[in-house]
Amino acid sequence: MTKIIINFIAIITLGMIQVSFLTTWPKPVSNLNLILSLVIFLILISRYQQGLWWALGGGLFLEIFS
């Protein structure tokens, strides 16, 4: 249960950083998608199912936030 809460807080934090701060930086950094980068990293390095849950959570959060 605590692992789910920690992942949820991490998704929200990354989404807020991406939407709030990275869009104001110069061009190469402003196009960076943190959640997508982390999902790809998790799928390649860690478990595939955890990466899919991160993709679902991040996609829902960014869709609601934007």
PDB file of N, CA, C, O and CB in Angstrom:
ATOM      1  N   MET A   1       0.819  -1.193   0.000  1.00  0.00           N
ATOM      2  CA  MET A   1       0.000   0.000   0.000  1.00  0.00           C
ATOM      3  C   MET A   1       0.866   1.260   0.000  1.00  0.00           C
ATOM      4  O   MET A   1       0.550   2.230  -0.689  1.00  0.00           O
ATOM      5  CB  MET A   1      -0.933  -0.004   1.203  1.00  0.00           C
ATOM      6  N   THR A   2       1.942   1.249   0.762  1.00  0.00           N
ATOM      7  CA  THR A   2       2.806   2.423   0.790  1.00  0.00           C
ATOM      8  C   THR A   2       3.529   2.613  -0.539  1.00  0.00           C
ATOM      9  O   THR A   2       3.837   3.742  -0.923  1.00  0.00           O
ATOM     10  CB  THR A   2       3.818   2.306   1.923  1.00  0.00           C
ATOM     11  N   LYS A   3       3.801   1.514  -1.242  1.00  0.00           N
ATOM     12  CA  LYS A   3       4.461   1.599  -2.533  1.00  0.00           C
ATOM     13  C   LYS A   3       3.564   2.298  -3.554  1.00  0.00           C
ATOM     14  O   LYS A   3       4.048   3.063  -4.388  1.00  0.00           O
ATOM     15  CB  LYS A   3       4.846   0.202  -3.027  1.00  0.00           C
ATOM     16  N   ILE A   4       2.267   2.036  -3.489  1.00  0.00           N
ATOM     17  CA  ILE A   4       1.311   2.678  -4.385  1.00  0.00           C
ATOM     18  C   ILE A   4       1.246   4.174  -4.097  1.00  0.00           C
ATOM     19  O   ILE A   4       1.215   4.985  -5.023  1.00  0.00           O
ATOM     20  CB  ILE A   4      -0.087   2.038  -4.239  1.00  0.00           C
ATOM     21  N   ILE A   5       1.226   4.538  -2.835  1.00  0.00           N
ATOM     22  CA  ILE A   5       1.158   5.945  -2.459  1.00  0.00           C
ATOM     23  C   ILE A   5       2.424   6.681  -2.887  1.00  0.00           C
ATOM     24  O   ILE A   5       2.352   7.804  -3.386  1.00  0.00           O
ATOM     25  CB  ILE A   5       0.946   6.085  -0.947  1.00  0.00           C
ATOM     26  N   ILE A   6       3.573   6.058  -2.694  1.00  0.00           N
ATOM     27  CA  ILE A   6       4.840   6.680  -3.105  1.00  0.00           C
ATOM     28  C   ILE A   6       4.882   6.860  -4.615  1.00  0.00           C
ATOM     29  O   ILE A   6       5.317   7.908  -5.094  1.00  0.00           O
ATOM     30  CB  ILE A   6       6.041   5.832  -2.640  1.00  0.00           C
ATOM     31  N   ASN A   7       4.442   5.865  -5.374  1.00  0.00           N
ATOM     32  CA  ASN A   7       4.394   5.986  -6.835  1.00  0.00           C
ATOM     33  C   ASN A   7       3.432   7.084  -7.259  1.00  0.00           C
ATOM     34  O   ASN A   7       3.734   7.841  -8.182  1.00  0.00           O
ATOM     35  CB  ASN A   7       3.982   4.654  -7.473  1.00  0.00           C
ATOM     36  N   PHE A   8       2.286   7.186  -6.607  1.00  0.00           N
ATOM     37  CA  PHE A   8       1.300   8.206  -6.937  1.00  0.00           C
ATOM     38  C   PHE A   8       1.861   9.608  -6.675  1.00  0.00           C
ATOM     39  O   PHE A   8       1.676  10.511  -7.491  1.00  0.00           O
ATOM     40  CB  PHE A   8       0.012   7.986  -6.126  1.00  0.00           C
ATOM     41  N   ILE A   9       2.533   9.787  -5.562  1.00  0.00           N
ATOM     42  CA  ILE A   9       3.142  11.080  -5.243  1.00  0.00           C
ATOM     43  C   ILE A   9       4.254  11.408  -6.244  1.00  0.00           C
ATOM     44  O   ILE A   9       4.408  12.563  -6.640  1.00  0.00           O
ATOM     45  CB  ILE A   9       3.701  11.076  -3.799  1.00  0.00           C
ATOM     46  N   ALA A  10       5.015  10.417  -6.648  1.00  0.00           N
ATOM     47  CA  ALA A  10       6.085  10.636  -7.629  1.00  0.00           C
ATOM     48  C   ALA A  10       5.510  11.027  -8.989  1.00  0.00           C
ATOM     49  O   ALA A  10       6.071  11.892  -9.662  1.00  0.00           O
ATOM     50  CB  ALA A  10       6.955   9.372  -7.767  1.00  0.00           C
ATOM     51  N   ILE A  11       4.418  10.418  -9.405  1.00  0.00           N
ATOM     52  CA  ILE A  11       3.776  10.768 -10.674  1.00  0.00           C
ATOM     53  C   ILE A  11       3.287  12.208 -10.630  1.00  0.00           C
ATOM     54  O   ILE A  11       3.493  12.965 -11.579  1.00  0.00           O
ATOM     55  CB  ILE A  11       2.601   9.812 -10.979  1.00  0.00           C
ATOM     56  N   ILE A  12       2.646  12.587  -9.541  1.00  0.00           N
ATOM     57  CA  ILE A  12       2.143  13.951  -9.413  1.00  0.00           C
ATOM     58  C   ILE A  12       3.302  14.951  -9.415  1.00  0.00           C
ATOM     59  O   ILE A  12       3.217  15.996 -10.061  1.00  0.00           O
ATOM     60  CB  ILE A  12       1.307  14.100  -8.125  1.00  0.00           C
ATOM     61  N   THR A  13       4.373  14.640  -8.702  1.00  0.00           N
ATOM     62  CA  THR A  13       5.521  15.535  -8.641  1.00  0.00           C
ATOM     63  C   THR A  13       6.169  15.710 -10.017  1.00  0.00           C
ATOM     64  O   THR A  13       6.466  16.833 -10.423  1.00  0.00           O
ATOM     65  CB  THR A  13       6.548  15.006  -7.642  1.00  0.00           C
ATOM     66  N   LEU A  14       6.385  14.619 -10.723  1.00  0.00           N
ATOM     67  CA  LEU A  14       6.983  14.714 -12.059  1.00  0.00           C
ATOM     68  C   LEU A  14       6.080  15.474 -13.019  1.00  0.00           C
ATOM     69  O   LEU A  14       6.562  16.265 -13.830  1.00  0.00           O
ATOM     70  CB  LEU A  14       7.272  13.320 -12.613  1.00  0.00           C
ATOM     71  N   GLY A  15       4.791  15.242 -12.934  1.00  0.00           N
ATOM     72  CA  GLY A  15       3.850  15.969 -13.792  1.00  0.00           C
ATOM     73  C   GLY A  15       3.852  17.454 -13.516  1.00  0.00           C
ATOM     74  O   GLY A  15       3.810  18.262 -14.444  1.00  0.00           O
ATOM     75  N   MET A  16       3.902  17.821 -12.250  1.00  0.00           N
ATOM     76  CA  MET A  16       3.926  19.238 -11.896  1.00  0.00           C
ATOM     77  C   MET A  16       5.221  19.899 -12.336  1.00  0.00           C
ATOM     78  O   MET A  16       5.203  21.034 -12.814  1.00  0.00           O
ATOM     79  CB  MET A  16       3.738  19.413 -10.397  1.00  0.00           C
ATOM     80  N   ILE A  17       6.341  19.209 -12.184  1.00  0.00           N
ATOM     81  CA  ILE A  17       7.626  19.756 -12.635  1.00  0.00           C
ATOM     82  C   ILE A  17       7.619  19.935 -14.147  1.00  0.00           C
ATOM     83  O   ILE A  17       8.083  20.954 -14.659  1.00  0.00           O
ATOM     84  CB  ILE A  17       8.795  18.836 -12.211  1.00  0.00           C
ATOM     85  N   GLN A  18       7.098  18.955 -14.852  1.00  0.00           N
ATOM     86  CA  GLN A  18       7.081  19.019 -16.303  1.00  0.00           C
ATOM     87  C   GLN A  18       6.204  20.166 -16.791  1.00  0.00           C
ATOM     88  O   GLN A  18       6.618  20.933 -17.659  1.00  0.00           O
ATOM     89  CB  GLN A  18       6.593  17.698 -16.885  1.00  0.00           C
ATOM     90  N   VAL A  19       5.013  20.290 -16.250  1.00  0.00           N
ATOM     91  CA  VAL A  19       4.086  21.316 -16.729  1.00  0.00           C
ATOM     92  C   VAL A  19       4.475  22.708 -16.229  1.00  0.00           C
ATOM     93  O   VAL A  19       4.334  23.684 -16.966  1.00  0.00           O
ATOM     94  CB  VAL A  19       2.661  20.984 -16.286  1.00  0.00           C
ATOM     95  N   SER A  20       4.957  22.814 -14.999  1.00  0.00           N
ATOM     96  CA  SER A  20       5.219  24.125 -14.407  1.00  0.00           C
ATOM     97  C   SER A  20       6.566  24.708 -14.803  1.00  0.00           C
ATOM     98  O   SER A  20       6.647  25.884 -15.156  1.00  0.00           O
ATOM     99  CB  SER A  20       5.143  24.030 -12.917  1.00  0.00           C
ATOM    100  N   PHE A  21       7.616  23.912 -14.751  1.00  0.00           N
ATOM    101  CA  PHE A  21       8.957  24.459 -14.909  1.00  0.00           C
ATOM    102  C   PHE A  21       9.580  24.223 -16.276  1.00  0.00           C
ATOM    103  O   PHE A  21      10.187  25.132 -16.841  1.00  0.00           O
ATOM    104  CB  PHE A  21       9.839  23.888 -13.876  1.00  0.00           C
ATOM    105  N   LEU A  22       9.442  23.033 -16.810  1.00  0.00           N
ATOM    106  CA  LEU A  22      10.164  22.711 -18.042  1.00  0.00           C
ATOM    107  C   LEU A  22       9.627  23.435 -19.262  1.00  0.00           C
ATOM    108  O   LEU A  22      10.361  23.605 -20.235  1.00  0.00           O
ATOM    109  CB  LEU A  22      10.117  21.237 -18.286  1.00  0.00           C
ATOM    110  N   THR A  23       8.379  23.864 -19.247  1.00  0.00           N
ATOM    111  CA  THR A  23       7.834  24.574 -20.411  1.00  0.00           C
ATOM    112  C   THR A  23       8.387  25.981 -20.547  1.00  0.00           C
ATOM    113  O   THR A  23       8.296  26.574 -21.621  1.00  0.00           O
ATOM    114  CB  THR A  23       6.328  24.635 -20.323  1.00  0.00           C
ATOM    115  N   THR A  24       8.958  26.528 -19.480  1.00  0.00           N
ATOM    116  CA  THR A  24       9.495  27.891 -19.534  1.00  0.00           C
ATOM    117  C   THR A  24      10.981  27.921 -19.894  1.00  0.00           C
ATOM    118  O   THR A  24      11.526  29.001 -20.119  1.00  0.00           O
ATOM    119  CB  THR A  24       9.281  28.584 -18.199  1.00  0.00           C
ATOM    120  N   TRP A  25      11.635  26.795 -19.952  1.00  0.00           N
ATOM    121  CA  TRP A  25      13.062  26.749 -20.268  1.00  0.00           C
ATOM    122  C   TRP A  25      13.269  26.834 -21.779  1.00  0.00           C
ATOM    123  O   TRP A  25      12.304  26.751 -22.538  1.00  0.00           O
ATOM    124  CB  TRP A  25      13.705  25.457 -19.706  1.00  0.00           C
ATOM    125  N   PRO A  26      14.528  27.001 -22.226  1.00  0.00           N
ATOM    126  CA  PRO A  26      14.798  27.060 -23.672  1.00  0.00           C
ATOM    127  C   PRO A  26      14.393  25.773 -24.393  1.00  0.00           C
ATOM    128  O   PRO A  26      14.020  24.785 -23.761  1.00  0.00           O
ATOM    129  CB  PRO A  26      16.279  27.335 -23.916  1.00  0.00           C
ATOM    130  N   LYS A  27      14.472  25.799 -25.693  1.00  0.00           N
ATOM    131  CA  LYS A  27      13.883  24.790 -26.571  1.00  0.00           C
ATOM    132  C   LYS A  27      14.275  23.337 -26.303  1.00  0.00           C
ATOM    133  O   LYS A  27      13.359  22.522 -26.198  1.00  0.00           O
ATOM    134  CB  LYS A  27      14.238  25.112 -27.943  1.00  0.00           C
ATOM    135  N   PRO A  28      15.519  22.935 -26.184  1.00  0.00           N
ATOM    136  CA  PRO A  28      15.756  21.491 -26.022  1.00  0.00           C
ATOM    137  C   PRO A  28      15.181  20.932 -24.724  1.00  0.00           C
ATOM    138  O   PRO A  28      14.721  19.791 -24.690  1.00  0.00           O
ATOM    139  CB  PRO A  28      17.240  21.206 -26.072  1.00  0.00           C
ATOM    140  N   VAL A  29      15.205  21.722 -23.666  1.00  0.00           N
ATOM    141  CA  VAL A  29      14.717  21.237 -22.377  1.00  0.00           C
ATOM    142  C   VAL A  29      13.197  21.294 -22.315  1.00  0.00           C
ATOM    143  O   VAL A  29      12.576  20.446 -21.675  1.00  0.00           O
ATOM    144  CB  VAL A  29      15.321  22.055 -21.231  1.00  0.00           C
ATOM    145  N   SER A  30      12.587  22.277 -22.968  1.00  0.00           N
ATOM    146  CA  SER A  30      11.133  22.431 -22.897  1.00  0.00           C
ATOM    147  C   SER A  30      10.399  21.293 -23.601  1.00  0.00           C
ATOM    148  O   SER A  30       9.228  21.044 -23.311  1.00  0.00           O
ATOM    149  CB  SER A  30      10.719  23.761 -23.506  1.00  0.00           C
ATOM    150  N   ASN A  31      11.060  20.606 -24.509  1.00  0.00           N
ATOM    151  CA  ASN A  31      10.428  19.488 -25.209  1.00  0.00           C
ATOM    152  C   ASN A  31      10.582  18.157 -24.484  1.00  0.00           C
ATOM    153  O   ASN A  31      10.062  17.142 -24.947  1.00  0.00           O
ATOM    154  CB  ASN A  31      11.001  19.368 -26.588  1.00  0.00           C
ATOM    155  N   LEU A  32      11.283  18.144 -23.359  1.00  0.00           N
ATOM    156  CA  LEU A  32      11.517  16.918 -22.604  1.00  0.00           C
ATOM    157  C   LEU A  32      10.234  16.466 -21.903  1.00  0.00           C
ATOM    158  O   LEU A  32       9.561  17.268 -21.255  1.00  0.00           O
ATOM    159  CB  LEU A  32      12.645  17.126 -21.577  1.00  0.00           C
ATOM    160  N   ASN A  33       9.908  15.210 -22.031  1.00  0.00           N
ATOM    161  CA  ASN A  33       8.744  14.634 -21.370  1.00  0.00           C
ATOM    162  C   ASN A  33       9.249  13.701 -20.264  1.00  0.00           C
ATOM    163  O   ASN A  33       9.694  12.585 -20.535  1.00  0.00           O
ATOM    164  CB  ASN A  33       7.821  13.867 -22.395  1.00  0.00           C
ATOM    165  N   LEU A  34       9.173  14.174 -19.018  1.00  0.00           N
ATOM    166  CA  LEU A  34       9.735  13.415 -17.898  1.00  0.00           C
ATOM    167  C   LEU A  34       9.010  12.095 -17.661  1.00  0.00           C
ATOM    168  O   LEU A  34       9.647  11.068 -17.428  1.00  0.00           O
ATOM    169  CB  LEU A  34       9.690  14.248 -16.636  1.00  0.00           C
ATOM    170  N   ILE A  35       7.707  12.117 -17.719  1.00  0.00           N
ATOM    171  CA  ILE A  35       6.947  10.898 -17.426  1.00  0.00           C
ATOM    172  C   ILE A  35       7.199   9.850 -18.498  1.00  0.00           C
ATOM    173  O   ILE A  35       7.368   8.672 -18.182  1.00  0.00           O
ATOM    174  CB  ILE A  35       5.437  11.205 -17.323  1.00  0.00           C
ATOM    175  N   LEU A  36       7.227  10.259 -19.756  1.00  0.00           N
ATOM    176  CA  LEU A  36       7.509   9.305 -20.829  1.00  0.00           C
ATOM    177  C   LEU A  36       8.910   8.724 -20.695  1.00  0.00           C
ATOM    178  O   LEU A  36       9.112   7.526 -20.896  1.00  0.00           O
ATOM    179  CB  LEU A  36       7.349   9.975 -22.194  1.00  0.00           C
ATOM    180  N   SER A  37       9.879   9.574 -20.353  1.00  0.00           N
ATOM    181  CA  SER A  37      11.256   9.092 -20.164  1.00  0.00           C
ATOM    182  C   SER A  37      11.339   8.086 -19.021  1.00  0.00           C
ATOM    183  O   SER A  37      12.031   7.073 -19.128  1.00  0.00           O
ATOM    184  CB  SER A  37      12.204  10.271 -19.891  1.00  0.00           C
ATOM    185  N   LEU A  38      10.640   8.364 -17.936  1.00  0.00           N
ATOM    186  CA  LEU A  38      10.661   7.455 -16.799  1.00  0.00           C
ATOM    187  C   LEU A  38       9.954   6.139 -17.123  1.00  0.00           C
ATOM    188  O   LEU A  38      10.409   5.075 -16.703  1.00  0.00           O
ATOM    189  CB  LEU A  38      10.011   8.114 -15.586  1.00  0.00           C
ATOM    190  N   VAL A  39       8.859   6.199 -17.857  1.00  0.00           N
ATOM    191  CA  VAL A  39       8.151   4.967 -18.238  1.00  0.00           C
ATOM    192  C   VAL A  39       9.042   4.084 -19.097  1.00  0.00           C
ATOM    193  O   VAL A  39       9.112   2.875 -18.875  1.00  0.00           O
ATOM    194  CB  VAL A  39       6.847   5.297 -18.994  1.00  0.00           C
ATOM    195  N   ILE A  40       9.722   4.669 -20.071  1.00  0.00           N
ATOM    196  CA  ILE A  40      10.634   3.886 -20.917  1.00  0.00           C
ATOM    197  C   ILE A  40      11.761   3.294 -20.081  1.00  0.00           C
ATOM    198  O   ILE A  40      12.135   2.137 -20.270  1.00  0.00           O
ATOM    199  CB  ILE A  40      11.217   4.762 -22.050  1.00  0.00           C
ATOM    200  N   PHE A  41      12.302   4.084 -19.156  1.00  0.00           N
ATOM    201  CA  PHE A  41      13.356   3.590 -18.280  1.00  0.00           C
ATOM    202  C   PHE A  41      12.862   2.427 -17.425  1.00  0.00           C
ATOM    203  O   PHE A  41      13.566   1.427 -17.281  1.00  0.00           O
ATOM    204  CB  PHE A  41      13.874   4.716 -17.388  1.00  0.00           C
ATOM    205  N   LEU A  42      11.659   2.545 -16.854  1.00  0.00           N
ATOM    206  CA  LEU A  42      11.126   1.472 -16.020  1.00  0.00           C
ATOM    207  C   LEU A  42      10.854   0.201 -16.820  1.00  0.00           C
ATOM    208  O   LEU A  42      11.087  -0.905 -16.334  1.00  0.00           O
ATOM    209  CB  LEU A  42       9.853   1.930 -15.339  1.00  0.00           C
ATOM    210  N   ILE A  43      10.369   0.360 -18.029  1.00  0.00           N
ATOM    211  CA  ILE A  43      10.077  -0.816 -18.854  1.00  0.00           C
ATOM    212  C   ILE A  43      11.369  -1.540 -19.229  1.00  0.00           C
ATOM    213  O   ILE A  43      11.410  -2.770 -19.231  1.00  0.00           O
ATOM    214  CB  ILE A  43       9.303  -0.409 -20.129  1.00  0.00           C
ATOM    215  N   LEU A  44      12.418  -0.791 -19.545  1.00  0.00           N
ATOM    216  CA  LEU A  44      13.673  -1.419 -19.953  1.00  0.00           C
ATOM    217  C   LEU A  44      14.464  -1.982 -18.783  1.00  0.00           C
ATOM    218  O   LEU A  44      15.058  -3.054 -18.897  1.00  0.00           O
ATOM    219  CB  LEU A  44      14.521  -0.426 -20.695  1.00  0.00           C
ATOM    220  N   ILE A  45      14.477  -1.276 -17.663  1.00  0.00           N
ATOM    221  CA  ILE A  45      15.312  -1.665 -16.536  1.00  0.00           C
ATOM    222  C   ILE A  45      14.552  -2.510 -15.524  1.00  0.00           C
ATOM    223  O   ILE A  45      15.063  -3.528 -15.055  1.00  0.00           O
ATOM    224  CB  ILE A  45      15.872  -0.439 -15.860  1.00  0.00           C
ATOM    225  N   SER A  46      13.360  -2.104 -15.191  1.00  0.00           N
ATOM    226  CA  SER A  46      12.603  -2.737 -14.115  1.00  0.00           C
ATOM    227  C   SER A  46      11.504  -3.628 -14.692  1.00  0.00           C
ATOM    228  O   SER A  46      11.682  -4.263 -15.731  1.00  0.00           O
ATOM    229  CB  SER A  46      11.996  -1.672 -13.180  1.00  0.00           C
ATOM    230  N   ARG A  47      10.395  -3.660 -14.014  1.00  0.00           N
ATOM    231  CA  ARG A  47       9.291  -4.522 -14.424  1.00  0.00           C
ATOM    232  C   ARG A  47       8.410  -3.836 -15.467  1.00  0.00           C
ATOM    233  O   ARG A  47       8.179  -2.629 -15.402  1.00  0.00           O
ATOM    234  CB  ARG A  47       8.453  -4.921 -13.210  1.00  0.00           C
ATOM    235  N   TYR A  48       7.932  -4.603 -16.408  1.00  0.00           N
ATOM    236  CA  TYR A  48       7.087  -4.097 -17.491  1.00  0.00           C
ATOM    237  C   TYR A  48       5.746  -3.605 -16.951  1.00  0.00           C
ATOM    238  O   TYR A  48       5.250  -2.561 -17.374  1.00  0.00           O
ATOM    239  CB  TYR A  48       6.863  -5.186 -18.551  1.00  0.00           C
ATOM    240  N   GLN A  49       5.166  -4.347 -16.027  1.00  0.00           N
ATOM    241  CA  GLN A  49       3.852  -3.975 -15.494  1.00  0.00           C
ATOM    242  C   GLN A  49       3.926  -2.675 -14.689  1.00  0.00           C
ATOM    243  O   GLN A  49       2.991  -1.876 -14.739  1.00  0.00           O
ATOM    244  CB  GLN A  49       3.294  -5.106 -14.615  1.00  0.00           C
ATOM    245  N   GLN A  50       4.998  -2.450 -13.962  1.00  0.00           N
ATOM    246  CA  GLN A  50       5.147  -1.200 -13.224  1.00  0.00           C
ATOM    247  C   GLN A  50       5.240  -0.018 -14.188  1.00  0.00           C
ATOM    248  O   GLN A  50       4.684   1.046 -13.917  1.00  0.00           O
ATOM    249  CB  GLN A  50       6.392  -1.253 -12.319  1.00  0.00           C
ATOM    250  N   GLY A  51       5.921  -0.195 -15.283  1.00  0.00           N
ATOM    251  CA  GLY A  51       5.998   0.859 -16.296  1.00  0.00           C
ATOM    252  C   GLY A  51       4.653   1.167 -16.905  1.00  0.00           C
ATOM    253  O   GLY A  51       4.348   2.325 -17.190  1.00  0.00           O
ATOM    254  N   LEU A  52       3.837   0.134 -17.109  1.00  0.00           N
ATOM    255  CA  LEU A  52       2.498   0.367 -17.645  1.00  0.00           C
ATOM    256  C   LEU A  52       1.615   1.129 -16.664  1.00  0.00           C
ATOM    257  O   LEU A  52       0.838   1.991 -17.072  1.00  0.00           O
ATOM    258  CB  LEU A  52       1.844  -0.953 -18.006  1.00  0.00           C
ATOM    259  N   TRP A  53       1.727   0.820 -15.384  1.00  0.00           N
ATOM    260  CA  TRP A  53       0.956   1.561 -14.377  1.00  0.00           C
ATOM    261  C   TRP A  53       1.405   3.006 -14.304  1.00  0.00           C
ATOM    262  O   TRP A  53       0.583   3.907 -14.134  1.00  0.00           O
ATOM    263  CB  TRP A  53       1.092   0.903 -13.001  1.00  0.00           C
ATOM    264  N   TRP A  54       2.726   3.239 -14.434  1.00  0.00           N
ATOM    265  CA  TRP A  54       3.232   4.606 -14.457  1.00  0.00           C
ATOM    266  C   TRP A  54       2.710   5.343 -15.685  1.00  0.00           C
ATOM    267  O   TRP A  54       2.359   6.520 -15.596  1.00  0.00           O
ATOM    268  CB  TRP A  54       4.771   4.615 -14.440  1.00  0.00           C
ATOM    269  N   ALA A  55       2.654   4.675 -16.813  1.00  0.00           N
ATOM    270  CA  ALA A  55       2.139   5.302 -18.034  1.00  0.00           C
ATOM    271  C   ALA A  55       0.666   5.660 -17.872  1.00  0.00           C
ATOM    272  O   ALA A  55       0.241   6.743 -18.274  1.00  0.00           O
ATOM    273  CB  ALA A  55       2.330   4.368 -19.246  1.00  0.00           C
ATOM    274  N   LEU A  56      -0.101   4.771 -17.294  1.00  0.00           N
ATOM    275  CA  LEU A  56      -1.522   5.044 -17.073  1.00  0.00           C
ATOM    276  C   LEU A  56      -1.710   6.206 -16.100  1.00  0.00           C
ATOM    277  O   LEU A  56      -2.473   7.132 -16.376  1.00  0.00           O
ATOM    278  CB  LEU A  56      -2.232   3.789 -16.540  1.00  0.00           C
ATOM    279  N   GLY A  57      -1.022   6.158 -14.975  1.00  0.00           N
ATOM    280  CA  GLY A  57      -1.148   7.229 -13.981  1.00  0.00           C
ATOM    281  C   GLY A  57      -0.663   8.562 -14.501  1.00  0.00           C
ATOM    282  O   GLY A  57      -1.317   9.585 -14.300  1.00  0.00           O
ATOM    283  N   GLY A  58       0.473   8.561 -15.167  1.00  0.00           N
ATOM    284  CA  GLY A  58       1.009   9.804 -15.722  1.00  0.00           C
ATOM    285  C   GLY A  58       0.144  10.374 -16.823  1.00  0.00           C
ATOM    286  O   GLY A  58      -0.055  11.586 -16.900  1.00  0.00           O
ATOM    287  N   GLY A  59      -0.366   9.513 -17.670  1.00  0.00           N
ATOM    288  CA  GLY A  59      -1.251   9.972 -18.746  1.00  0.00           C
ATOM    289  C   GLY A  59      -2.539  10.568 -18.212  1.00  0.00           C
ATOM    290  O   GLY A  59      -2.994  11.609 -18.686  1.00  0.00           O
ATOM    291  N   LEU A  60      -3.123   9.908 -17.229  1.00  0.00           N
ATOM    292  CA  LEU A  60      -4.350  10.449 -16.632  1.00  0.00           C
ATOM    293  C   LEU A  60      -4.093  11.777 -15.935  1.00  0.00           C
ATOM    294  O   LEU A  60      -4.875  12.718 -16.078  1.00  0.00           O
ATOM    295  CB  LEU A  60      -4.944   9.451 -15.638  1.00  0.00           C
ATOM    296  N   PHE A  61      -3.004  11.856 -15.185  1.00  0.00           N
ATOM    297  CA  PHE A  61      -2.691  13.093 -14.470  1.00  0.00           C
ATOM    298  C   PHE A  61      -2.430  14.237 -15.434  1.00  0.00           C
ATOM    299  O   PHE A  61      -2.963  15.330 -15.249  1.00  0.00           O
ATOM    300  CB  PHE A  61      -1.482  12.891 -13.563  1.00  0.00           C
ATOM    301  N   LEU A  62      -1.616  14.006 -16.465  1.00  0.00           N
ATOM    302  CA  LEU A  62      -1.312  15.070 -17.403  1.00  0.00           C
ATOM    303  C   LEU A  62      -2.536  15.469 -18.227  1.00  0.00           C
ATOM    304  O   LEU A  62      -2.674  16.636 -18.593  1.00  0.00           O
ATOM    305  CB  LEU A  62      -0.184  14.644 -18.319  1.00  0.00           C
ATOM    306  N   GLU A  63      -3.413  14.532 -18.519  1.00  0.00           N
ATOM    307  CA  GLU A  63      -4.639  14.854 -19.245  1.00  0.00           C
ATOM    308  C   GLU A  63      -5.563  15.727 -18.397  1.00  0.00           C
ATOM    309  O   GLU A  63      -6.144  16.688 -18.901  1.00  0.00           O
ATOM    310  CB  GLU A  63      -5.364  13.568 -19.666  1.00  0.00           C
ATOM    311  N   ILE A  64      -5.696  15.404 -17.144  1.00  0.00           N
ATOM    312  CA  ILE A  64      -6.544  16.199 -16.252  1.00  0.00           C
ATOM    313  C   ILE A  64      -5.900  17.550 -15.987  1.00  0.00           C
ATOM    314  O   ILE A  64      -6.600  18.562 -15.951  1.00  0.00           O
ATOM    315  CB  ILE A  64      -6.795  15.454 -14.921  1.00  0.00           C
ATOM    316  N   PHE A  65      -4.592  17.595 -15.803  1.00  0.00           N
ATOM    317  CA  PHE A  65      -3.895  18.824 -15.453  1.00  0.00           C
ATOM    318  C   PHE A  65      -3.829  19.796 -16.613  1.00  0.00           C
ATOM    319  O   PHE A  65      -3.875  21.009 -16.408  1.00  0.00           O
ATOM    320  CB  PHE A  65      -2.507  18.512 -14.975  1.00  0.00           C
ATOM    321  N   SER A  66      -3.721  19.281 -17.829  1.00  0.00           N
ATOM    322  CA  SER A  66      -3.619  20.182 -18.976  1.00  0.00           C
ATOM    323  C   SER A  66      -4.999  20.489 -19.507  1.00  0.00           C
ATOM    324  O   SER A  66      -5.135  21.234 -20.477  1.00  0.00           O
ATOM    325  CB  SER A  66      -2.742  19.574 -20.082  1.00  0.00           C
TER     326      SER A  66
END
